[in-house]
Each structure stands twice: as structure tokens, then as C-alpha cells.
């Protein structure tokens, strides 16, 4: 089963997944302590606020490869990295859940809302929210067990941070296309845009014919 899944990804895709996973792991120890300055007095985990700023790499990865499973693989690679290195943010073997499930949420969530692949601002926005909400909820279930009010505040903060992360992911993807990085993404994106425009024009034509028929 796993070899069949991995066969969908080229060598370039796998290298890209490894690089994005490393960027996520590298930025977390910098961002989380700063977030604690705000979340500490509120008695909520710092990751709920900081998560959107390091989980957005999951959305960027899906946007570049345009293959479902990318975000999940990035999360899995991150889990293996933090378990092996013991860096800040490691939850031991439970990292396999706390890091991988946000990636699963991005892949599955964007598929269910219309088979999006991080190719527009809306789906990046939703992907960021899903990633950080899932991560915050998973960590709370596994470790913190916050009471209802702090948990609600934590999840609202996570949704807000995730939304910002999703917007940031979209800006990063646009910048990469501008500088001709991720050419395959650009080509696929343009093809999708053409398909959307064609469908819109076709629907407009049907509506125009319907109006003419009604007028008669």
C-alpha cells in the first residue's frame, strides 16, 4: 500500500516535502517562545497562537506538488525529525499523532470542500484553519486537558492563527510562481484557472439562453 502511495510522488516532490518539513521544525522553536508571552497570562498553550506561522508549510507543500497526501507526508516527516532530534515541540512517540494529524486534516479537508489543492486564497485560508485547529485539539486531548472555557479560547486563537497562516501560505505560493519557482504548480494552476473560466462562460451562456427563452 505504502509503495503505491509513494509512487505518486516524484523525486522532486519528496525533496520538496523534506525541505518544507525541515522549515516547519526549524521555525517552531523560534515562534513558540514569543507566543508564550501572550498566551501565558491567558493559560492557553502557546502553540495555539504560534501554530499558524509554522503549520502553513503544510499548505504550501500541497500547493506546490498539487498531490493529496503531501501535507500528511510533511507532518509525518516532521514527527520523525522531532522524535529523532528531541527539539522543542517534541511530544515523544505521540508526535506521530500531533504532527501528522494536521497534515491529514489539510489533505482531507481540502479534498472534501471541492477537491481544492491550495490553488486559491479561499482553500489556503481553510487549510490553515484546519491544520492549526487539528493540531491544537490533538495536543489538548493528549496532554493539556483544558477546562471548557480555556479550551474554547484556545481553539478560537488557533482558528485565528491558522487563518493568518493560510493567507501567508497563499502569498508564499504567489511569490514562488512570480520567481518561476515551482513551475509545475504554475502550469497546473493556469490550467485549472482556464477550466474555471470556461465553466463560468458556459454557465453564463446557458443563463443567457434561458433569459431569451423566457422573454419569448
Backbone as a chain_set.jsonl record, in Angstrom:
{"seq": "XXXXXXXXXXXXXXXXXXXXXXXXXXXXXXXXXXXXXXXXXXXXXXXXXXXXXXXXXXXXXXXXXXXXXXXXXXXXXXXXXXXXXXXXXXXXXXXXXXXXXXXXXXXXXXXXXXXXXXXXXXXXXXXXXXXXXXXXXXXXXXXXXXXXXXXXXXXXXXXXXXXXXXXXXXXXXXXXXXXXXXXXXXXXXXXXXXXXXXXXXXXXXXXXXXXXXXXX", "coords": {"N": [[0.835, -1.205, 0.0], [1.831, 1.311, 0.925], [4.118, 1.628, -0.847], [2.7, 2.054, -3.267], [1.419, 4.464, -2.761], [3.613, 6.172, -2.385], [4.692, 6.052, -4.905], [3.321, 7.88, -6.375], [4.587, 10.244, -6.027], [7.163, 12.272, -7.252], [10.813, 12.375, -7.379], [11.561, 15.019, -7.05], [9.26, 16.005, -5.726], [9.451, 14.624, -3.273], [11.849, 15.592, -2.249], [11.122, 18.25, -1.94], [9.106, 17.968, -0.011], [10.647, 17.103, 2.173], [12.275, 19.368, 2.595], [10.379, 21.383, 3.239], [9.285, 20.254, 5.537], [11.506, 20.373, 7.229], [11.806, 23.155, 7.419], [9.484, 23.817, 8.816], [9.955, 22.542, 11.295], [12.241, 23.908, 12.062], [11.411, 26.575, 12.388], [9.553, 26.514, 14.447], [10.711, 26.407, 17.176], [11.519, 29.037, 17.398], [9.287, 30.665, 17.13], [7.32, 29.794, 18.989], [8.21, 30.359, 21.775], [7.97, 33.166, 21.746], [5.241, 33.462, 21.338], [4.319, 32.498, 23.747], [4.565, 34.63, 25.475], [2.254, 36.035, 25.111], [0.157, 34.149, 25.316], [0.625, 32.915, 27.761], [-0.344, 34.423, 30.117], [-3.019, 33.996, 29.645], [-3.433, 31.393, 30.093], [-3.378, 29.38, 28.147], [-2.145, 27.051, 25.674], [0.909, 27.943, 24.011], [1.262, 27.117, 21.401], [-1.198, 27.277, 20.144], [-1.489, 29.884, 19.29], [0.899, 30.322, 17.922], [0.953, 28.302, 16.064], [-0.189, 28.67, 13.467], [1.804, 29.979, 12.118], [3.829, 28.225, 11.659], [2.661, 25.933, 10.729], [1.748, 26.567, 8.264], [3.392, 25.688, 6.294], [2.541, 23.185, 5.579], [0.324, 23.67, 3.964], [1.545, 25.118, 1.929], [3.159, 23.125, 0.836], [1.262, 21.314, -0.281], [0.18, 23.024, -2.17], [2.316, 23.37, -3.914], [3.056, 20.783, -4.897], [0.609, 19.79, -5.626], [-0.655, 17.391, -5.017], [-2.612, 15.155, -3.292], [-1.979, 14.06, 0.001], [0.456, 15.125, 0.365], [0.641, 17.096, 2.44], [0.175, 15.44, 4.621], [2.428, 13.741, 4.509], [4.451, 15.638, 4.95], [3.867, 16.371, 7.598], [4.296, 13.874, 8.819], [7.04, 13.449, 8.34], [8.044, 15.596, 9.805], [7.308, 14.761, 12.374], [8.928, 12.478, 12.71], [11.403, 13.725, 12.619], [11.426, 15.433, 14.907], [11.145, 13.549, 16.91], [13.496, 12.13, 16.603], [15.465, 14.085, 17.02], [14.765, 15.491, 19.292], [14.062, 18.169, 19.611], [12.64, 21.39, 20.587], [9.205, 21.12, 21.097], [8.825, 18.471, 20.718], [6.868, 15.643, 21.355], [7.472, 13.169, 22.162], [6.752, 9.779, 21.325], [4.15, 10.33, 20.777], [4.235, 12.399, 19.068], [3.889, 11.473, 16.532], [1.177, 11.521, 16.19], [0.421, 14.196, 16.894], [1.769, 15.755, 15.051], [1.258, 14.619, 12.544], [-1.548, 14.441, 12.168], [-2.56, 17.137, 11.688], [-1.656, 17.49, 9.037], [-3.103, 15.47, 7.739], [-5.639, 16.534, 8.105], [-5.518, 18.822, 6.485], [-5.132, 17.724, 3.868], [-7.409, 16.01, 3.63], [-9.525, 17.732, 4.289], [-9.436, 19.81, 2.319], [-9.879, 18.282, 0.085], [-12.496, 17.415, 0.503], [-13.994, 19.767, 0.443], [-14.246, 20.391, -2.176], [-12.278, 19.329, -3.759], [-10.011, 20.946, -3.748], [-6.632, 22.152, -4.101], [-4.898, 23.794, -2.609], [-4.884, 26.029, -4.322], [-5.999, 28.498, -4.407], [-6.895, 31.542, -2.664], [-8.993, 31.123, -0.867], [-9.058, 28.303, -0.307], [-6.522, 27.948, 0.781], [-6.778, 29.516, 3.041], [-8.79, 28.083, 4.445], [-7.394, 25.666, 4.712], [-5.245, 26.396, 6.399], [-6.639, 27.017, 8.762], [-7.817, 24.505, 9.376], [-5.514, 22.939, 9.792], [-4.22, 24.12, 12.065], [-6.262, 24.128, 13.982], [-6.734, 21.363, 14.242], [-4.212, 20.504, 15.155], [-4.011, 21.894, 17.628], [-6.247, 20.902, 19.007], [-5.619, 18.171, 19.115], [-3.25, 18.135, 20.671], [-4.309, 19.125, 23.032], [-6.118, 17.094, 23.758], [-4.343, 14.971, 24.133], [-2.492, 15.88, 26.067], [-2.921, 18.431, 27.606], [-5.612, 18.737, 28.483], [-7.556, 20.858, 28.914], [-9.933, 22.899, 30.76], [-13.366, 23.738, 29.799], [-13.794, 26.537, 29.088], [-11.122, 27.723, 28.846], [-10.29, 25.935, 26.821], [-12.032, 26.563, 24.723], [-11.242, 29.186, 24.221], [-8.64, 28.654, 23.45], [-9.047, 27.199, 21.049], [-10.341, 29.099, 19.475], [-8.31, 30.977, 19.254], [-6.483, 29.393, 17.898], [-7.831, 28.989, 15.465], [-7.876, 31.594, 14.464], [-5.109, 32.157, 14.226], [-4.412, 30.091, 12.455], [-5.87, 30.87, 10.204], [-4.524, 33.228, 9.486], [-2.078, 32.057, 8.909], [-2.809, 30.532, 6.673], [-3.387, 32.549, 4.806], [-0.853, 33.648, 4.609], [0.454, 31.445, 3.494], [-0.71, 31.396, 0.933], [0.285, 33.797, -0.09], [3.001, 33.187, -0.151], [3.011, 31.116, -2.035], [2.173, 32.516, -4.317], [4.358, 34.221, -4.592], [6.382, 32.399, -5.149], [5.579, 31.472, -7.662], [5.847, 33.83, -9.079], [8.602, 34.173, -9.187], [9.295, 32.089, -10.754], [9.534, 29.676, -9.446], [8.694, 26.405, -8.707], [7.493, 25.522, -11.147], [5.858, 23.553, -12.189], [3.663, 23.69, -10.548], [2.721, 26.21, -11.272], [1.98, 25.816, -13.963], [-0.029, 23.857, -13.718], [-1.786, 25.307, -12.164], [-2.54, 27.395, -13.878], [-3.844, 25.925, -15.858], [-6.026, 24.948, -14.382], [-7.244, 27.394, -13.8], [-8.024, 28.183, -16.351], [-9.891, 26.196, -16.883], [-11.834, 26.811, -14.981], [-12.634, 29.368, -15.882], [-13.673, 28.665, -18.377], [-15.841, 27.056, -17.62], [-17.352, 28.94, -16.226], [-17.97, 30.749, -18.28], [-19.469, 29.055, -19.882], [-21.661, 28.48, -18.22], [-22.676, 31.048, -18.056], [-23.492, 31.368, -20.688], [-25.558, 29.463, -20.865], [-27.345, 30.616, -19.059], [-27.944, 33.001, -20.361], [-29.241, 32.055, -22.667], [-31.435, 30.927, -21.444], [-32.723, 33.212, -20.437], [-33.409, 34.473, -22.828], [-35.251, 32.647, -23.821], [-37.23, 32.817, -21.903], [-38.047, 35.413, -22.32], [-39.269, 35.249, -24.798]], "CA": [[0.0, 0.0, 0.0], [2.705, 2.474, 1.026], [4.849, 1.862, -2.103], [1.805, 2.604, -4.28], [1.206, 5.877, -2.435], [4.863, 6.892, -2.622], [4.967, 6.083, -6.34], [2.673, 9.059, -6.932], [5.437, 11.412, -5.815], [8.458, 12.249, -7.931], [11.958, 12.689, -6.521], [11.44, 16.446, -6.741], [8.215, 16.152, -4.712], [9.938, 14.117, -1.995], [12.837, 16.566, -1.756], [10.351, 19.409, -1.522], [8.45, 17.596, 1.245], [11.673, 17.092, 3.216], [12.695, 20.75, 2.854], [9.293, 22.087, 3.928], [9.203, 19.683, 6.887], [12.625, 20.928, 7.991], [11.5, 24.56, 7.686], [8.491, 23.849, 9.883], [10.607, 22.172, 12.559], [13.224, 24.935, 12.409], [10.768, 27.828, 12.792], [8.728, 26.353, 15.65], [11.373, 26.831, 18.419], [11.678, 30.49, 17.415], [7.99, 31.333, 17.216], [6.536, 29.393, 20.169], [8.526, 31.14, 22.98], [7.414, 34.512, 21.609], [3.797, 33.36, 21.528], [4.062, 32.265, 25.175], [4.456, 35.927, 26.143], [0.855, 36.452, 25.009], [-0.778, 33.104, 25.747], [0.891, 32.523, 29.145], [-1.321, 35.003, 31.058], [-4.367, 33.501, 29.34], [-3.441, 29.975, 30.477], [-3.611, 28.513, 26.994], [-0.866, 26.666, 25.065], [1.462, 28.888, 23.048], [1.133, 26.588, 20.051], [-2.47, 27.665, 19.533], [-1.26, 31.162, 18.622], [2.069, 30.242, 17.034], [0.821, 27.204, 15.103], [-0.463, 29.102, 12.109], [3.012, 30.515, 11.5], [4.729, 27.143, 11.23], [1.898, 24.896, 10.031], [1.395, 26.971, 6.913], [4.225, 24.924, 5.357], [1.726, 22.061, 5.098], [-0.497, 24.186, 2.864], [2.475, 25.447, 0.842], [3.569, 21.869, 0.2], [0.179, 20.83, -1.14], [0.05, 23.947, -3.286], [3.42, 23.192, -4.854], [3.017, 19.468, -5.569], [-0.762, 19.554, -6.094], [-0.946, 15.968, -4.848], [-3.116, 14.85, -1.958], [-1.04, 13.254, 0.758], [1.675, 15.904, 0.585], [0.614, 17.677, 3.779], [0.316, 14.33, 5.564], [3.832, 13.321, 4.498], [5.237, 16.684, 5.611], [3.652, 16.201, 9.033], [4.947, 12.639, 9.264], [8.489, 13.684, 8.351], [8.308, 16.46, 10.947], [7.207, 13.937, 13.585], [10.135, 11.649, 12.798], [12.531, 14.611, 12.885], [11.427, 15.905, 16.291], [11.395, 12.384, 17.767], [14.908, 11.777, 16.491], [16.369, 15.141, 17.495], [14.367, 15.96, 20.615], [13.992, 19.626, 19.631], [11.459, 21.945, 21.229], [7.983, 20.735, 20.404], [8.719, 17.022, 20.643], [5.946, 15.015, 22.308], [7.816, 11.758, 22.201], [6.127, 8.973, 20.277], [2.863, 10.952, 20.459], [4.449, 13.349, 17.965], [3.347, 10.867, 15.308], [-0.205, 11.984, 16.086], [0.281, 15.65, 16.98], [2.319, 16.383, 13.848], [0.713, 14.04, 11.314], [-2.976, 14.697, 12.013], [-2.834, 18.389, 10.965], [-1.468, 17.257, 7.604], [-4.266, 14.704, 7.277], [-6.775, 17.459, 8.068], [-5.374, 19.677, 5.294], [-5.392, 16.914, 2.668], [-8.797, 15.53, 3.599], [-10.447, 18.863, 4.318], [-9.478, 20.489, 1.02], [-10.489, 17.348, -0.862], [-13.932, 17.34, 0.747], [-14.695, 21.021, 0.125], [-14.314, 20.616, -3.613], [-11.038, 18.869, -4.38], [-9.028, 22.028, -3.854], [-5.248, 21.748, -3.863], [-4.194, 25.02, -2.216], [-4.7, 26.779, -5.555], [-6.675, 29.791, -4.312], [-6.818, 32.114, -1.321], [-10.013, 30.53, -0.007], [-8.702, 26.97, 0.187], [-5.363, 28.116, 1.668], [-7.363, 30.043, 4.278], [-9.429, 26.954, 5.121], [-6.359, 24.7, 5.06], [-4.537, 26.878, 7.576], [-7.511, 26.861, 9.933], [-7.943, 23.071, 9.672], [-4.244, 22.439, 10.313], [-3.935, 24.592, 13.426], [-7.319, 23.625, 14.87], [-6.493, 19.944, 14.487], [-3.033, 20.391, 16.0], [-4.313, 22.368, 18.987], [-7.182, 19.973, 19.635], [-4.906, 16.92, 19.372], [-2.346, 18.342, 21.815], [-5.13, 19.264, 24.233], [-6.641, 15.774, 24.122], [-3.252, 14.101, 24.566], [-1.666, 16.372, 27.173], [-3.319, 19.533, 28.478], [-6.951, 18.51, 29.051], [-8.012, 22.149, 29.427], [-11.376, 23.064, 31.0], [-14.111, 24.153, 28.616], [-13.586, 27.937, 28.704], [-9.784, 27.869, 28.251], [-10.233, 25.169, 25.57], [-12.732, 27.349, 23.704], [-10.358, 30.301, 23.896], [-7.512, 28.064, 22.731], [-9.459, 26.841, 19.692], [-10.595, 30.346, 18.74], [-6.989, 31.523, 18.941], [-5.899, 28.519, 16.876], [-8.502, 29.268, 14.194], [-7.403, 32.9, 14.004], [-3.71, 31.995, 13.803], [-4.41, 29.258, 11.259], [-6.349, 31.675, 9.077], [-3.401, 34.083, 9.086], [-1.099, 31.179, 8.272], [-3.302, 30.184, 5.346], [-3.18, 33.718, 3.945], [0.592, 33.707, 4.376], [0.789, 30.36, 2.553], [-1.105, 31.823, -0.406], [1.234, 34.824, -0.534], [4.251, 32.495, -0.47], [2.8, 30.401, -3.3], [2.168, 33.51, -5.4], [5.733, 34.697, -4.767], [7.147, 31.342, -5.801], [5.225, 31.485, -9.079], [6.391, 35.054, -9.658], [10.031, 33.983, -9.423], [9.458, 30.872, -11.557], [9.833, 28.528, -8.582], [7.509, 25.563, -8.735], [6.907, 25.709, -12.479], [4.792, 22.571, -12.375], [2.495, 24.24, -9.872], [2.22, 27.316, -12.068], [1.319, 25.277, -15.139], [-1.284, 23.225, -13.302], [-2.676, 26.362, -11.684], [-3.076, 28.085, -15.046], [-4.799, 25.018, -16.479], [-7.226, 24.964, -13.558], [-7.889, 28.685, -13.979], [-8.674, 28.155, -17.659], [-11.077, 25.352, -16.78], [-12.836, 27.568, -14.232], [-13.145, 30.412, -16.755], [-14.502, 28.043, -19.395], [-17.101, 26.638, -16.997], [-18.113, 30.149, -15.926], [-18.504, 31.253, -19.55], [-20.506, 28.126, -20.333], [-22.841, 28.707, -17.384], [-23.237, 32.329, -18.468], [-24.192, 31.14, -21.952], [-26.818, 28.784, -20.57], [-28.248, 31.561, -18.409], [-28.38, 33.948, -21.387], [-30.239, 31.37, -23.493], [-32.646, 30.792, -20.65], [-33.39, 34.51, -20.381], [-34.015, 34.712, -24.131], [-36.42, 31.774, -23.928], [-38.262, 33.356, -21.027], [-38.548, 36.65, -22.932], [-40.173, 34.867, -25.874]], "C": [[0.871, 1.256, 0.0], [3.525, 2.701, -0.241], [3.98, 2.458, -3.198], [1.563, 4.092, -4.043], [2.452, 6.685, -2.765], [5.183, 7.003, -4.1], [4.323, 7.281, -7.011], [3.568, 10.286, -6.877], [6.769, 11.236, -6.534], [9.577, 12.528, -6.923], [11.926, 14.153, -6.106], [10.415, 16.68, -5.64], [8.732, 15.737, -3.338], [10.99, 15.046, -1.387], [12.123, 17.803, -1.224], [9.666, 19.146, -0.182], [9.45, 17.628, 2.396], [12.101, 18.507, 3.595], [11.633, 21.509, 3.641], [9.108, 21.564, 5.353], [10.301, 20.265, 7.777], [12.375, 22.399, 8.337], [10.479, 24.691, 8.817], [9.094, 23.55, 11.24], [11.561, 23.274, 13.014], [12.576, 26.219, 12.923], [9.985, 27.705, 14.097], [9.442, 26.795, 16.924], [11.577, 28.338, 18.518], [10.354, 31.176, 17.718], [7.271, 31.039, 18.53], [6.909, 30.178, 21.423], [7.993, 32.567, 22.924], [5.904, 34.5, 21.843], [3.441, 33.16, 23.0], [3.932, 33.576, 25.946], [3.018, 36.426, 26.138], [-0.08, 35.428, 25.62], [-0.576, 32.689, 27.206], [-0.111, 33.102, 30.124], [-2.744, 34.514, 30.845], [-4.529, 32.023, 29.676], [-3.868, 29.067, 29.327], [-2.267, 28.185, 26.354], [-0.394, 27.672, 24.021], [1.316, 28.428, 21.613], [-0.157, 26.981, 19.361], [-2.342, 28.988, 18.787], [-0.143, 31.068, 17.587], [1.87, 29.252, 15.893], [0.612, 27.628, 13.666], [0.769, 29.563, 11.359], [4.058, 29.456, 11.21], [3.99, 25.982, 10.583], [1.533, 25.296, 8.605], [2.261, 26.28, 5.862], [3.476, 23.714, 4.82], [0.905, 22.48, 3.874], [0.378, 24.527, 1.66], [2.889, 24.177, 0.089], [2.517, 21.319, -0.739], [0.021, 21.721, -2.363], [1.134, 23.77, -4.334], [3.346, 21.863, -5.605], [1.662, 19.188, -6.203], [-1.112, 18.071, -6.066], [-1.409, 15.737, -3.417], [-2.191, 13.844, -1.274], [0.24, 14.011, 1.065], [1.725, 16.461, 2.004], [0.788, 16.592, 4.848], [1.766, 13.868, 5.657], [4.732, 14.358, 5.163], [5.097, 16.556, 7.126], [4.336, 14.964, 9.581], [6.456, 12.804, 9.346], [8.872, 14.589, 9.522], [8.282, 15.662, 12.246], [8.468, 13.098, 13.779], [11.36, 12.502, 13.134], [12.577, 15.033, 14.356], [11.637, 14.747, 17.266], [12.878, 12.055, 17.77], [15.847, 12.797, 17.091], [16.019, 15.644, 18.888], [14.292, 17.471, 20.718], [12.732, 20.073, 20.351], [10.226, 21.596, 20.412], [7.821, 19.24, 20.271], [7.784, 16.513, 21.74], [6.231, 13.532, 22.427], [7.135, 11.024, 21.07], [4.764, 9.547, 19.878], [2.994, 12.018, 19.374], [3.923, 12.801, 16.652], [1.889, 11.28, 15.097], [-0.278, 13.503, 15.998], [0.841, 16.374, 15.756], [1.658, 15.876, 12.563], [-0.752, 14.394, 11.103], [-3.295, 16.056, 11.379], [-2.653, 18.254, 9.457], [-2.618, 16.475, 7.006], [-5.478, 15.619, 7.144], [-6.72, 18.36, 6.843], [-5.731, 18.898, 4.03], [-6.863, 16.539, 2.557], [-9.783, 16.679, 3.52], [-10.569, 19.547, 2.966], [-10.061, 19.585, -0.067], [-12.013, 17.379, -0.723], [-14.665, 18.621, 0.372], [-14.708, 21.316, -1.373], [-13.047, 20.251, -4.348], [-10.069, 20.02, -4.674], [-7.635, 21.492, -3.535], [-4.389, 22.964, -3.534], [-3.894, 25.87, -3.441], [-5.47, 28.09, -5.577], [-6.606, 30.265, -2.86], [-7.797, 31.435, -0.375], [-9.563, 29.184, 0.555], [-7.434, 27.019, 1.041], [-5.821, 28.603, 3.043], [-7.97, 28.908, 5.097], [-8.384, 25.929, 5.567], [-5.573, 25.109, 6.293], [-5.342, 26.713, 8.847], [-7.606, 25.391, 10.341], [-6.669, 22.527, 10.32], [-4.048, 22.84, 11.77], [-5.007, 24.154, 14.422], [-7.072, 22.168, 15.237], [-5.291, 19.753, 15.406], [-3.308, 20.784, 17.439], [-5.24, 21.406, 19.713], [-6.494, 18.658, 19.991], [-4.0, 17.042, 20.592], [-3.151, 18.474, 23.106], [-5.663, 17.914, 24.7], [-5.545, 14.885, 24.707], [-2.594, 14.558, 25.866], [-2.377, 17.343, 28.122], [-4.647, 19.305, 29.183], [-7.506, 19.79, 29.686], [-9.502, 22.114, 29.756], [-12.045, 23.716, 29.8], [-13.781, 25.574, 28.171], [-12.176, 28.161, 28.146], [-9.633, 27.105, 26.924], [-10.888, 25.947, 24.439], [-11.875, 28.531, 23.262], [-9.162, 29.822, 23.077], [-7.879, 27.774, 21.28], [-9.769, 28.079, 18.852], [-9.279, 30.994, 18.335], [-6.332, 30.714, 17.829], [-6.517, 28.779, 15.507], [-8.019, 30.591, 13.608], [-5.977, 32.803, 13.473], [-3.62, 31.161, 12.526], [-4.87, 30.003, 10.025], [-5.245, 32.595, 8.566], [-2.321, 33.262, 8.378], [-1.515, 30.771, 6.864], [-3.122, 31.318, 4.353], [-1.702, 33.864, 3.606], [1.026, 32.639, 3.371], [0.448, 30.762, 1.13], [-0.142, 32.875, -0.953], [2.575, 34.19, -0.918], [4.135, 31.773, -1.813], [2.799, 31.361, -4.491], [3.581, 34.018, -5.669], [6.591, 33.658, -5.476], [6.832, 31.267, -7.29], [5.836, 32.698, -9.774], [7.862, 34.898, -10.027], [10.34, 32.65, -10.106], [9.902, 29.67, -10.72], [8.567, 27.699, -8.473], [6.774, 25.725, -10.055], [5.734, 24.765, -12.7], [3.516, 23.051, -11.719], [1.861, 25.339, -10.714], [1.432, 26.817, -13.272], [-0.032, 24.68, -14.773], [-2.283, 24.271, -12.844], [-3.335, 27.085, -12.855], [-4.11, 27.237, -15.765], [-6.112, 25.022, -15.709], [-7.992, 26.279, -13.74], [-8.628, 28.742, -15.316], [-9.943, 27.33, -17.615], [-12.2, 26.089, -16.05], [-13.461, 28.638, -15.108], [-14.053, 29.832, -17.836], [-15.855, 27.633, -18.835], [-17.978, 27.844, -16.707], [-18.748, 30.715, -17.18], [-19.644, 30.378, -20.054], [-21.784, 28.32, -19.54], [-23.512, 30.025, -17.744], [-24.013, 32.212, -19.769], [-25.525, 30.469, -21.745], [-27.838, 29.756, -19.969], [-28.805, 32.56, -19.421], [-29.449, 33.322, -22.272], [-31.546, 31.204, -22.743], [-33.42, 32.082, -20.556], [-34.087, 34.83, -21.704], [-35.29, 33.886, -24.295], [-37.564, 32.321, -23.098], [-38.885, 34.611, -21.629], [-39.534, 36.351, -24.052], [-41.526, 34.397, -25.33]], "O": [[0.677, 2.155, -0.819], [3.637, 3.841, -0.691], [4.455, 3.279, -3.982], [1.509, 4.882, -4.985], [2.36, 7.761, -3.357], [5.866, 7.938, -4.518], [4.732, 7.666, -8.107], [3.338, 11.259, -7.596], [7.413, 10.192, -6.435], [9.319, 12.87, -5.768], [12.224, 14.491, -4.961], [10.661, 17.46, -4.72], [8.479, 16.423, -2.347], [11.02, 15.261, -0.176], [12.486, 18.335, -0.175], [9.653, 20.018, 0.687], [9.134, 18.126, 3.477], [12.271, 18.813, 4.775], [11.953, 22.202, 4.606], [8.81, 22.333, 6.267], [10.056, 20.606, 8.934], [12.702, 22.836, 9.441], [10.597, 25.57, 9.67], [8.784, 24.221, 12.225], [11.676, 23.546, 14.209], [13.131, 26.883, 13.799], [9.778, 28.706, 14.782], [8.831, 27.513, 17.717], [11.786, 28.861, 19.612], [10.306, 32.149, 18.471], [6.675, 31.939, 19.123], [6.0, 30.645, 22.109], [7.604, 33.12, 23.953], [5.356, 35.41, 22.466], [2.384, 33.602, 23.449], [3.252, 33.62, 26.972], [2.603, 37.152, 27.042], [-1.002, 35.782, 26.355], [-1.5, 32.167, 27.829], [-0.69, 32.348, 30.906], [-3.579, 34.6, 31.746], [-5.622, 31.468, 29.561], [-4.622, 28.113, 29.517], [-1.328, 28.971, 26.481], [-1.194, 28.191, 23.242], [1.252, 29.251, 20.7], [-0.218, 27.019, 18.132], [-3.005, 29.197, 17.771], [-0.229, 31.659, 16.51], [2.542, 29.348, 14.865], [1.165, 27.024, 12.747], [0.801, 29.549, 10.128], [5.074, 29.749, 10.58], [4.615, 25.129, 9.953], [1.064, 24.466, 7.826], [1.919, 26.278, 4.679], [3.755, 23.263, 3.709], [0.807, 21.747, 2.89], [0.007, 24.261, 0.517], [2.957, 24.166, -1.14], [2.825, 20.906, -1.857], [-0.242, 21.235, -3.463], [0.893, 23.996, -5.52], [3.552, 21.825, -6.818], [1.564, 18.453, -7.185], [-1.775, 17.558, -6.968], [-0.712, 16.07, -2.459], [-1.693, 12.907, -1.898], [1.023, 13.597, 1.921], [2.734, 16.316, 2.694], [1.465, 16.805, 5.854], [2.276, 13.631, 6.752], [5.675, 13.996, 5.867], [6.088, 16.625, 7.853], [4.894, 14.992, 10.678], [7.082, 12.354, 10.305], [9.903, 14.377, 10.161], [9.129, 15.859, 13.117], [9.006, 13.02, 14.883], [12.253, 12.051, 13.852], [13.638, 14.998, 14.981], [12.235, 14.93, 18.327], [13.449, 11.738, 18.813], [16.903, 12.442, 17.613], [16.883, 16.167, 19.592], [14.445, 18.014, 21.812], [11.868, 19.262, 20.684], [10.207, 21.756, 19.192], [6.8, 18.77, 19.77], [7.897, 16.906, 22.902], [5.347, 12.738, 22.749], [6.956, 11.572, 19.982], [4.276, 9.288, 18.777], [1.995, 12.484, 18.827], [3.552, 13.563, 15.759], [1.425, 11.376, 13.961], [-0.961, 14.042, 15.128], [0.425, 17.494, 15.459], [1.518, 16.63, 11.6], [-1.166, 14.625, 9.967], [-4.234, 16.131, 10.587], [-3.414, 18.838, 8.685], [-3.065, 16.771, 5.898], [-6.252, 15.503, 6.193], [-7.75, 18.635, 6.227], [-6.534, 19.357, 3.219], [-7.484, 16.729, 1.511], [-10.762, 16.616, 2.776], [-11.676, 19.834, 2.512], [-10.665, 20.068, -1.024], [-12.731, 17.371, -1.723], [-15.842, 18.571, 0.016], [-15.143, 22.391, -1.785], [-12.762, 20.784, -5.421], [-9.405, 20.05, -5.71], [-7.478, 20.515, -2.801], [-3.307, 23.15, -4.091], [-2.782, 26.377, -3.59], [-5.59, 28.728, -6.623], [-6.301, 29.491, -1.952], [-7.473, 31.196, 0.789], [-9.672, 28.947, 1.758], [-7.285, 26.2, 1.948], [-5.316, 28.158, 4.074], [-7.702, 28.783, 6.292], [-8.475, 25.385, 6.668], [-5.264, 24.272, 7.141], [-4.809, 26.322, 9.886], [-7.487, 25.068, 11.523], [-6.731, 21.754, 11.276], [-3.746, 21.996, 12.614], [-4.699, 23.845, 15.573], [-7.188, 21.785, 16.401], [-5.335, 18.939, 16.329], [-2.89, 20.092, 18.367], [-5.046, 21.123, 20.895], [-6.756, 18.09, 21.051], [-3.983, 16.157, 21.448], [-2.726, 17.991, 24.156], [-5.661, 17.622, 25.895], [-5.782, 14.139, 25.657], [-2.184, 13.729, 26.678], [-2.427, 17.095, 29.326], [-4.791, 19.646, 30.357], [-7.88, 19.794, 30.859], [-10.26, 21.388, 29.112], [-11.367, 24.191, 28.888], [-13.515, 25.798, 26.99], [-12.041, 28.738, 27.067], [-8.939, 27.562, 26.017], [-10.366, 25.988, 23.325], [-11.793, 28.838, 22.073], [-8.727, 30.489, 22.137], [-7.099, 28.074, 20.376], [-9.491, 28.104, 17.653], [-9.14, 31.498, 17.221], [-5.703, 31.273, 16.931], [-5.811, 28.788, 14.499], [-7.782, 30.696, 12.405], [-5.676, 33.31, 12.392], [-2.848, 31.483, 11.622], [-4.338, 29.804, 8.933], [-5.052, 32.729, 7.357], [-1.73, 33.701, 7.392], [-0.677, 30.675, 5.966], [-2.752, 31.092, 3.201], [-1.34, 34.163, 2.468], [1.862, 32.895, 2.505], [1.225, 30.503, 0.211], [0.208, 32.85, -2.133], [3.207, 34.605, -1.889], [5.055, 31.817, -2.629], [3.357, 31.053, -5.545], [3.965, 34.223, -6.821], [7.429, 34.002, -6.309], [7.729, 31.022, -8.097], [6.288, 32.608, -10.916], [8.316, 35.421, -11.045], [11.463, 32.147, -10.055], [10.564, 28.762, -11.224], [7.493, 28.227, -8.183], [5.581, 26.028, -10.081], [4.738, 25.134, -13.322], [2.421, 22.855, -12.247], [0.64, 25.404, -10.86], [0.351, 27.325, -13.571], [-1.045, 24.953, -15.418], [-3.481, 24.147, -13.097], [-4.536, 27.355, -12.831], [-5.129, 27.749, -16.229], [-7.187, 25.091, -16.306], [-9.22, 26.288, -13.822], [-9.73, 29.286, -15.399], [-10.951, 27.693, -18.221], [-13.365, 26.008, -16.44], [-14.68, 28.812, -15.094], [-15.077, 30.425, -18.177], [-16.888, 27.828, -19.476], [-19.192, 27.799, -16.909], [-19.912, 31.114, -17.17], [-20.643, 30.87, -20.577], [-22.874, 28.326, -20.111], [-24.739, 30.132, -17.744], [-25.047, 32.855, -19.95], [-26.519, 30.847, -22.366], [-29.02, 29.732, -20.311], [-29.978, 32.928, -19.361], [-30.446, 33.966, -22.597], [-32.627, 31.323, -23.32], [-34.651, 32.066, -20.589], [-35.191, 35.375, -21.725], [-36.284, 34.365, -24.841], [-38.72, 32.298, -23.52], [-40.082, 34.856, -21.48], [-40.506, 37.08, -24.25], [-42.411, 34.036, -26.106]]}, "num_chains": 1, "name": "protein.A"}
